[in-house]
Amino acid sequence: MTWKLANPIKQRELELKFRSHDISFENVGFCDDPNFLKQERKDSRYLELYAQYVEVKNYTSEYLEEARRRIDITAEVLRAEVERDGRIGACVDTSGMLGRMLDRLGVWNYVAKSCLTIAFPSSSGEAARYFWSFDEGEFVAPHAIVVAPPYCIVDLTVKHQSYSAKQRCMLPSIVLEDRFTRGSWFPEDLANHGLLQGLRRHQIPFEQFLKQQSPGMASVIQHLPPRTSEFEGTHLKYVIVAVGGFIEPLEGIKGYKPNGRLAHSIFESDVLPLIDKEGFA
């Protein structure tokens, strides 16, 4: 098993940068290191470097096999808990919980804020669904996923949004995508149709609008490229636009409590016993 996004040259460049800031980069979760946080206070986008490192790092096949098993167990436990809870739109909280659980298990990962374009099978007659960065209303992110090699997409909540019953039946319960398929992004993936029509009326190129409104977004898309997944004819395109996650450690996550349970309790009571049973804790 190999990780196709590995890039030794980029990995060395990032390690040199971290070393220049006295940041030890050998262990999972080094973004919590005091020296890393010091740099993040100076540069609010510094966390993007951690995400880039997770993507370009070279992993052994043994690590990837063990990480897959740990991710599979943790993702399914949390997915089932969120499904029982029934909350719609819990992607940011759920992905943040998963990221912190994987940190605790020694699994390299990062939490990504992502636009999502869903193209249903043409035979269904269903129009595409979009989760845009530039849209009406207040929201933390259009969608959120976790990237954790060997998976380039871990999405526990793609089905838990406001869909029709027909649309929901054409979506997977979970996305665990281990084949990286690069996607091409278009303005329609990032911004709602009304905004794009207004830009066209005023002859403003979307790229110009993007640089003015969110200058860091284009850089994120370049370094953490769009990726796609397919489920029974439904195509899911994820365009990563920012890096997120919880500042708090696992024990400090106390906002969203699926079925009244804290993330740490779910981890200790449900995840760890299954990890121990597999014999690779």
C-alpha positions in Angstrom: 0.0 0.0 0.0 1.3 3.4 -0.9 0.2 7.0 -0.4 0.0 8.6 -3.9 0.2 12.2 -2.7 3.7 11.7 -1.1 6.1 14.4 -2.3 9.6 14.0 -0.8 10.8 17.4 -2.0 7.9 19.2 -0.5 8.2 17.2 2.7 11.8 18.3 3.1 10.9 21.9 2.4 8.3 21.9 5.1 10.5 20.1 7.6 13.2 22.8 7.0 10.6 25.5 7.7 9.4 23.7 10.9 13.0 23.2 12.0 13.8 26.9 11.5 11.0 27.6 14.0 12.2 25.0 16.5 9.1 22.9 15.8 9.5 19.1 16.3 7.6 17.4 13.4 8.1 13.7 14.2 4.9 13.1 16.1 1.2 13.2 15.1 -0.5 16.4 16.3 2.7 18.6 16.4 0.4 21.5 15.5 -0.4 21.6 19.3 3.3 22.2 20.0 3.9 25.5 21.8 6.3 26.6 19.1 3.8 25.8 16.4 1.1 27.8 18.2 3.6 30.7 18.6 4.0 30.8 14.8 0.2 30.4 14.3 -0.4 33.5 16.4 1.9 35.4 14.0 0.4 33.8 10.9 -3.3 32.7 11.1 -2.7 30.5 8.1 0.2 28.6 9.6 -2.0 25.5 10.2 -2.2 25.1 6.5 1.4 23.9 6.6 0.5 21.1 8.9 -2.2 20.0 6.5 0.2 20.2 3.6 2.7 18.1 5.6 0.1 15.4 6.2 -0.7 15.3 2.5 2.9 15.2 1.2 4.5 13.0 3.9 5.8 9.6 2.9 4.2 6.7 4.9 5.3 3.1 5.1 2.9 0.4 3.9 2.9 -0.9 7.5 1.8 2.4 8.9 -1.0 2.8 6.2 -2.4 -0.6 6.9 -2.6 0.0 10.7 -3.9 3.5 10.2 -6.6 2.2 7.9 -7.9 -0.2 10.6 -7.9 2.5 13.3 -9.7 5.0 11.0 -12.2 2.4 10.0 -13.2 1.6 13.5 -13.2 5.2 14.8 -15.1 6.6 11.8 -17.8 3.9 12.0 -18.4 4.4 15.7 -18.7 8.1 15.3 -20.8 7.9 12.2 -23.3 5.5 13.9 -23.5 7.8 16.9 -24.3 10.9 14.8 -26.8 8.9 12.8 -28.6 7.8 15.9 -28.6 11.4 17.2 -30.2 12.6 13.9 -28.8 16.1 13.8 -28.6 17.7 10.4 -25.6 19.8 9.5 -23.2 18.5 12.1 -20.2 18.1 9.7 -17.9 20.6 11.3 -18.3 19.3 14.8 -18.2 15.6 13.7 -15.1 16.1 11.6 -13.4 18.0 14.5 -14.2 15.1 16.9 -12.9 12.5 14.5 -9.7 14.5 14.0 -9.0 14.7 17.7 -9.8 11.0 18.2 -7.3 10.1 15.4 -4.7 12.3 17.0 -5.1 10.3 20.2 -4.6 7.1 18.2 -1.5 8.3 16.6 -3.0 8.7 13.1 -1.8 11.5 10.9 -4.8 13.7 9.8 -6.1 17.1 9.3 -9.6 18.6 9.3 -10.6 20.4 6.1 -13.4 22.9 5.4 -14.6 22.0 2.0 -17.1 23.0 -0.7 -19.1 20.0 -1.9 -20.7 19.5 -5.3 -23.0 16.5 -5.6 -23.9 15.3 -9.1 -26.6 12.7 -9.0 -27.0 10.1 -11.8 -28.5 11.8 -14.9 -31.2 9.0 -15.0 -32.5 10.2 -11.6 -33.6 13.6 -12.9 -32.2 15.3 -9.8 -30.4 18.6 -10.1 -26.9 18.9 -8.6 -26.6 20.0 -5.0 -24.0 22.5 -3.9 -22.5 23.5 -0.6 -20.8 26.8 -1.3 -18.3 29.0 0.5 -19.9 32.1 -1.0 -23.6 31.7 -0.1 -26.3 33.3 1.9 -26.7 32.7 5.6 -24.3 32.2 8.5 -22.2 29.1 8.6 -18.8 28.1 9.9 -18.0 26.1 6.7 -20.0 24.8 3.7 -18.9 21.3 4.6 -16.1 19.6 6.6 -14.2 16.4 6.1 -11.0 14.7 7.5 -8.0 13.7 5.4 -6.2 10.8 7.0 -3.9 8.7 4.9 -4.6 6.2 3.4 -7.9 8.0 3.0 -7.9 11.3 1.0 -11.5 11.8 2.0 -13.2 10.8 5.2 -16.8 12.1 5.3 -19.1 10.9 8.0 -22.0 13.4 7.4 -22.5 13.6 3.7 -25.9 12.0 4.1 -26.9 14.2 7.1 -27.9 17.4 5.3 -31.3 18.7 4.1 -32.1 16.4 1.1 -35.2 14.9 -0.3 -35.8 11.3 0.5 -34.9 10.4 -3.1 -31.6 12.3 -3.0 -30.7 10.7 0.4 -31.1 7.2 -1.1 -28.4 8.1 -3.7 -25.8 9.1 -1.1 -23.4 6.9 0.8 -23.7 6.6 4.6 -19.9 7.2 4.8 -17.1 8.2 2.5 -13.8 6.5 3.0 -12.0 7.2 -0.2 -8.5 5.7 -0.6 -8.1 6.4 -4.3 -7.1 9.9 -5.0 -8.8 11.3 -8.1 -8.0 14.9 -8.8 -11.0 17.1 -9.5 -11.1 20.4 -11.4 -12.9 23.2 -9.6 -15.1 25.8 -11.3 -16.7 29.0 -9.9 -20.0 27.1 -9.6 -18.4 24.8 -7.0 -17.5 27.8 -4.7 -20.2 30.4 -5.2 -24.0 30.5 -5.6 -25.6 31.1 -8.9 -26.9 34.5 -8.0 -23.5 35.8 -7.0 -21.9 34.5 -10.2 -24.6 36.1 -12.4 -24.0 39.4 -10.6 -20.2 39.2 -11.3 -20.9 38.4 -14.9 -23.2 41.4 -15.3 -20.5 43.6 -13.9 -17.8 41.8 -16.0 -15.8 40.9 -12.9 -13.8 37.7 -13.3 -14.4 35.2 -10.5 -10.7 34.9 -9.9 -10.5 38.6 -9.2 -13.4 38.4 -6.8 -11.8 35.4 -5.1 -8.5 37.2 -4.6 -10.3 40.2 -3.1 -12.7 38.4 -0.9 -10.6 35.4 0.2 -7.0 35.7 -0.9 -5.9 32.6 0.9 -8.5 30.3 -0.6 -6.8 30.0 -4.0 -3.6 29.0 -2.3 -5.3 26.4 -0.2 -7.0 24.9 -3.3 -3.6 24.8 -5.0 -1.8 23.0 -2.2 -4.7 20.8 -1.1 -6.2 19.9 -4.5 -9.8 19.1 -5.2 -10.7 15.4 -5.0 -13.7 13.3 -6.1 -15.5 10.2 -5.0 -18.2 8.1 -6.7 -21.0 6.1 -5.2 -23.4 4.1 -7.5 -23.3 6.8 -10.1 -23.4 9.8 -7.7 -20.3 11.9 -8.0 -19.0 13.9 -5.0 -16.5 16.7 -5.6 -14.7 18.1 -2.6 -12.9 21.5 -3.0 -10.9 22.1 0.2 -10.9 25.9 0.9 -9.5 26.1 4.5 -8.1 24.0 7.3 -10.0 23.8 10.5 -10.5 21.5 13.6 -10.8 22.0 17.3 -8.3 24.0 19.3 -9.4 22.1 22.4 -8.0 18.6 23.1 -10.4 15.7 23.0 -11.4 16.1 26.6 -12.3 19.8 26.0 -14.8 19.2 23.2 -18.1 20.0 24.9 -20.3 21.7 22.3 -22.0 19.2 20.1 -22.9 16.1 22.2 -24.5 13.4 20.0 -27.1 11.6 22.1 -26.0 13.6 25.0 -22.5 12.0 25.0 -19.2 13.9 25.1 -16.7 13.1 22.4 -14.2 11.8 25.0 -16.8 9.5 26.4 -17.5 8.0 23.0 -13.8 7.5 22.4 -13.1 5.9 25.8 -16.2 3.7 26.0 -16.8 2.7 22.3 -13.7 3.3 20.2 -10.9 2.1 22.5 -12.4 -1.3 23.4 -12.7 -2.0 19.7 -9.1 -0.9 19.1 -7.9 -3.1 22.0 -9.9 -6.0 20.7 -8.1 -5.7 17.3 -4.8 -6.0 19.2 -3.0 -3.0 17.8 -3.5 -0.3 20.5 
